[in-house]
Amino acid sequence: MTKFYIENARIETITDFDMVTFDLVTNKGTIELSEHINYDNDGDFESIETTDSNICINMESELCSVFVLAQT
């Protein structure tokens, strides 16, 4: 089992939307991941995007690179 933790979490504004960006650290390495932040109509935090996930759509190979994916 690969152990992991998150460090250096921050919010970055990119033109017209915000992203939560963080470093995912495992025993195989460290990668930077980011995901869109959703706000409600009042501008308050609502959720992290899951439907059009930036990580799932654009960062799959990076994510897989820091985990052991062999079946045992």
N, CA and C atoms as a LAMMPS dump frame, in Angstrom:
ITEM: TIMESTEP
0
ITEM: NUMBER OF ATOMS
216
ITEM: BOX BOUNDS ff ff ff
-5.0000000000000000e+02 5.0000000000000000e+02
-5.0000000000000000e+02 5.0000000000000000e+02
-5.0000000000000000e+02 5.0000000000000000e+02
ITEM: ATOMS id mol type element x y z
1 1 1 N 0.838 -1.171 0
2 1 2 C 0 0 0
3 1 3 C 0.895 1.25 0
4 2 1 N 0.578 2.178 -0.86
5 2 2 C 1.319 3.436 -0.927
6 2 3 C 0.724 4.424 0.068
7 3 1 N 1.586 4.96 0.922
8 3 2 C 1.142 5.998 1.848
9 3 3 C 1.35 7.349 1.191
10 4 1 N 0.461 8.283 1.465
11 4 2 C 0.587 9.609 0.871
12 4 3 C 0.097 10.675 1.822
13 5 1 N 0.508 11.896 1.557
14 5 2 C -0.001 13.044 2.291
15 5 3 C 0.025 14.263 1.385
16 6 1 N -0.696 15.295 1.801
17 6 2 C -0.802 16.532 1.027
18 6 3 C -0.09 17.636 1.779
19 7 1 N 0.65 18.444 1.042
20 7 2 C 1.29 19.6 1.647
21 7 3 C 1.218 20.778 0.683
22 8 1 N 1.492 21.956 1.202
23 8 2 C 1.561 23.179 0.402
24 8 3 C 0.242 23.475 -0.328
25 9 1 N -0.878 23.278 0.353
26 9 2 C -2.191 23.576 -0.256
27 9 3 C -2.387 25.084 -0.325
28 10 1 N -2.914 25.547 -1.459
29 10 2 C -3.116 26.976 -1.662
30 10 3 C -4.209 27.189 -2.702
31 11 1 N -4.769 28.393 -2.727
32 11 2 C -5.76 28.757 -3.737
33 11 3 C -5.111 29.733 -4.7
34 12 1 N -5.238 29.443 -5.992
35 12 2 C -4.679 30.292 -7.037
36 12 3 C -5.81 30.763 -7.946
37 13 1 N -5.805 32.042 -8.265
38 13 2 C -6.792 32.597 -9.185
39 13 3 C -6.198 32.612 -10.58
40 14 1 N -6.911 31.999 -11.522
41 14 2 C -6.476 31.94 -12.91
42 14 3 C -7.556 32.617 -13.739
43 15 1 N -7.297 33.821 -14.175
44 15 2 C -8.216 34.651 -14.955
45 15 3 C -9.577 34.77 -14.276
46 16 1 N -10.532 33.902 -14.599
47 16 2 C -11.885 34.056 -14.07
48 16 3 C -12.344 32.903 -13.189
49 17 1 N -11.416 32.091 -12.708
50 17 2 C -11.803 31.009 -11.806
51 17 3 C -10.682 30.722 -10.817
52 18 1 N -11.026 30.07 -9.714
53 18 2 C -10.057 29.712 -8.68
54 18 3 C -9.771 28.225 -8.736
55 19 1 N -8.538 27.887 -8.384
56 19 2 C -8.104 26.494 -8.317
57 19 3 C -7.497 26.267 -6.939
58 20 1 N -7.774 25.1 -6.344
59 20 2 C -7.029 24.689 -5.166
60 20 3 C -5.876 23.855 -5.716
61 21 1 N -4.671 24.224 -5.349
62 21 2 C -3.471 23.55 -5.824
63 21 3 C -2.737 22.993 -4.612
64 22 1 N -2.192 21.784 -4.745
65 22 2 C -1.512 21.16 -3.617
66 22 3 C -0.474 20.166 -4.131
67 23 1 N 0.463 19.833 -3.268
68 23 2 C 1.467 18.817 -3.582
69 23 3 C 1.029 17.508 -2.95
70 24 1 N 0.984 16.467 -3.767
71 24 2 C 0.699 15.117 -3.286
72 24 3 C 2.036 14.408 -3.161
73 25 1 N 2.366 13.962 -1.959
74 25 2 C 3.66 13.358 -1.684
75 25 3 C 3.472 11.884 -1.359
76 26 1 N 4.194 11.021 -2.081
77 26 2 C 4.208 9.589 -1.782
78 26 3 C 5.657 9.144 -1.707
79 27 1 N 5.866 7.872 -1.384
80 27 2 C 7.23 7.358 -1.34
81 27 3 C 7.844 7.242 -2.738
82 28 1 N 7.041 7.367 -3.794
83 28 2 C 7.556 7.334 -5.166
84 28 3 C 7.824 8.722 -5.731
85 29 1 N 7.434 9.776 -5.02
86 29 2 C 7.691 11.115 -5.523
87 29 3 C 6.622 12.111 -5.112
88 30 1 N 6.764 13.322 -5.639
89 30 2 C 5.844 14.42 -5.349
90 30 3 C 5.338 15.003 -6.656
91 31 1 N 4.04 15.252 -6.727
92 31 2 C 3.464 15.922 -7.894
93 31 3 C 2.543 17.039 -7.419
94 32 1 N 2.401 18.038 -8.267
95 32 2 C 1.483 19.135 -7.991
96 32 3 C 0.176 18.86 -8.72
97 33 1 N -0.931 18.906 -7.994
98 33 2 C -2.255 18.694 -8.556
99 33 3 C -3.105 19.931 -8.307
100 34 1 N -4.107 20.135 -9.145
101 34 2 C -5.003 21.274 -8.948
102 34 3 C -6.412 20.905 -9.395
103 35 1 N -7.383 21.517 -8.743
104 35 2 C -8.784 21.242 -9.036
105 35 3 C -9.58 22.537 -8.942
106 36 1 N -10.608 22.663 -9.756
107 36 2 C -11.455 23.85 -9.761
108 36 3 C -12.286 23.95 -8.479
109 37 1 N -12.508 25.181 -8.029
110 37 2 C -13.348 25.454 -6.869
111 37 3 C -14.692 25.979 -7.36
112 38 1 N -15.775 25.451 -6.802
113 38 2 C -17.123 25.915 -7.13
114 38 3 C -17.637 26.812 -6.011
115 39 1 N -18.262 27.917 -6.389
116 39 2 C -18.868 28.846 -5.439
117 39 3 C -20.374 28.888 -5.669
118 40 1 N -21.114 29.195 -4.62
119 40 2 C -22.566 29.339 -4.772
120 40 3 C -22.886 30.732 -5.315
121 41 1 N -24.168 31.041 -5.465
122 41 2 C -24.588 32.328 -6.035
123 41 3 C -24.177 33.533 -5.202
124 42 1 N -23.909 33.306 -3.907
125 42 2 C -23.473 34.395 -3.031
126 42 3 C -21.958 34.566 -3.033
127 43 1 N -21.264 33.714 -3.768
128 43 2 C -19.809 33.794 -3.821
129 43 3 C -19.103 33.044 -2.715
130 44 1 N -19.852 32.234 -1.966
131 44 2 C -19.269 31.436 -0.891
132 44 3 C -18.831 30.074 -1.436
133 45 1 N -17.808 29.497 -0.814
134 45 2 C -17.335 28.175 -1.211
135 45 3 C -18.474 27.174 -1.177
136 46 1 N -18.574 26.363 -2.242
137 46 2 C -19.608 25.338 -2.3
138 46 3 C -18.992 23.945 -2.336
139 47 1 N -18.02 23.722 -3.252
140 47 2 C -17.433 22.392 -3.38
141 47 3 C -16.196 22.447 -4.271
142 48 1 N -15.525 21.316 -4.328
143 48 2 C -14.442 21.117 -5.285
144 48 3 C -15.049 20.358 -6.459
145 49 1 N -14.699 20.735 -7.667
146 49 2 C -15.288 20.141 -8.877
147 49 3 C -15.054 18.636 -8.912
148 50 1 N -16.107 17.887 -9.183
149 50 2 C -15.975 16.443 -9.358
150 50 3 C -16.479 15.987 -10.719
151 51 1 N -17.44 16.682 -11.303
152 51 2 C -18.006 16.282 -12.59
153 51 3 C -16.995 16.458 -13.719
154 52 1 N -16.419 17.634 -13.831
155 52 2 C -15.395 17.904 -14.84
156 52 3 C -14.042 18.036 -14.159
157 53 1 N -13.669 17.022 -13.421
158 53 2 C -12.462 17.048 -12.598
159 53 3 C -11.202 17.27 -13.427
160 54 1 N -10.475 18.327 -13.113
161 54 2 C -9.205 18.601 -13.768
162 54 3 C -8.216 17.458 -13.555
163 55 1 N -8.173 16.915 -12.345
164 55 2 C -7.245 15.824 -12.045
165 55 3 C -7.604 14.583 -12.855
166 56 1 N -8.873 14.19 -12.867
167 56 2 C -9.274 12.978 -13.598
168 56 3 C -9.122 13.137 -15.103
169 57 1 N -9.416 14.315 -15.635
170 57 2 C -9.393 14.518 -17.082
171 57 3 C -7.989 14.827 -17.6
172 58 1 N -7.237 15.654 -16.886
173 58 2 C -5.965 16.154 -17.419
174 58 3 C -4.705 15.669 -16.716
175 59 1 N -4.835 15.033 -15.563
176 59 2 C -3.643 14.733 -14.779
177 59 3 C -3.533 13.259 -14.393
178 60 1 N -4.193 12.383 -15.114
179 60 2 C -4.208 10.968 -14.77
180 60 3 C -2.804 10.355 -14.757
181 61 1 N -1.999 10.63 -15.77
182 61 2 C -0.663 10.025 -15.833
183 61 3 C 0.229 10.531 -14.705
184 62 1 N 0.097 11.839 -14.356
185 62 2 C 0.869 12.368 -13.241
186 62 3 C 0.481 11.675 -11.936
187 63 1 N -0.817 11.512 -11.735
188 63 2 C -1.303 10.869 -10.521
189 63 3 C -0.829 9.422 -10.443
190 64 1 N -0.923 8.695 -11.528
191 64 2 C -0.496 7.292 -11.546
192 64 3 C 1.009 7.148 -11.336
193 65 1 N 1.772 8.167 -11.687
194 65 2 C 3.239 8.067 -11.592
195 65 3 C 3.75 7.995 -10.162
196 66 1 N 2.953 8.379 -9.185
197 66 2 C 3.435 8.364 -7.804
198 66 3 C 2.783 7.273 -6.959
199 67 1 N 2.116 6.325 -7.608
200 67 2 C 1.532 5.188 -6.914
201 67 3 C 2.002 3.895 -7.573
202 68 1 N 2.147 2.838 -6.78
203 68 2 C 2.453 1.514 -7.29
204 68 3 C 1.14 0.901 -7.737
205 69 1 N 1.024 0.591 -9.034
206 69 2 C -0.246 0.112 -9.575
207 69 3 C -0.252 -1.377 -9.887
208 70 1 N 0.784 -2.076 -9.491
209 70 2 C 0.85 -3.518 -9.75
210 70 3 C -0.144 -4.264 -8.874
211 71 1 N -0.763 -5.29 -9.441
212 71 2 C -1.674 -6.121 -8.663
213 71 3 C -0.856 -7.118 -7.861
214 72 1 N -1.318 -7.395 -6.649
215 72 2 C -0.603 -8.366 -5.805
216 72 3 C -1.461 -9.552 -5.513
